Amino acid sequence: MSKSKKKRRKTPTPKVKKKNYKLLIVTLAVIVVAIGAIAAAVIFSGSSGKTDFVGKTLSASKALDSSGDEAELADVYNVRYDAYKGTMTLNDDGTFSFWMTPGSKDDGVHGGKYSYDSDKEIINATFDDGEKIKFKVIRNSDGTMKHIEVPYQGYTVYMK
């Protein structure tokens, strides 16, 4: 008896497509950069108003007495004319000037240094003579500054 040898057929190996890893990596990198740019824009747009009072000279717009009633600015400043409005300037370098009554730089302390607590919306001001005062930043619903509330001789003065 003779045995015949059967030839085994090789099954063809399916061709595997090579993936373009470079294209995948570039695509992922572009997506990561885009997400980072969007996140940065959201973060900075939300905090862009946080120091919108810096570098501006603000003037009093109104005042409230201790009971919350509106008071005449002339009464607040103890002056004889209604046109006078105090001013406050908060500078980029952390210094401020604060003028609530008419006068000159030689008649007393009208400035000092400040720091800003953006979480509490409080400006901590320290005058050159060591006196400390806190100003409250009030914001509109869009995050822009509405006014700064300044306690002054029993009044709350709104600076805009």
Secondary structure as UniProt FT lines:
FT   HELIX           21..47
FT   TURN            48..53
FT   STRAND          57..64
FT   TURN            66..67
FT   STRAND          70..71
FT   HELIX           73..77
FT   TURN            82..83
FT   STRAND          87..90
FT   TURN            92..93
FT   STRAND          95..99
FT   HELIX           105..107
FT   STRAND          111..117
FT   TURN            118..121
FT   STRAND          122..127
FT   TURN            128..129
FT   STRAND          132..139
FT   TURN            141..142
FT   STRAND          145..152
FT   TURN            153..154
FT   STRAND          155..159
//
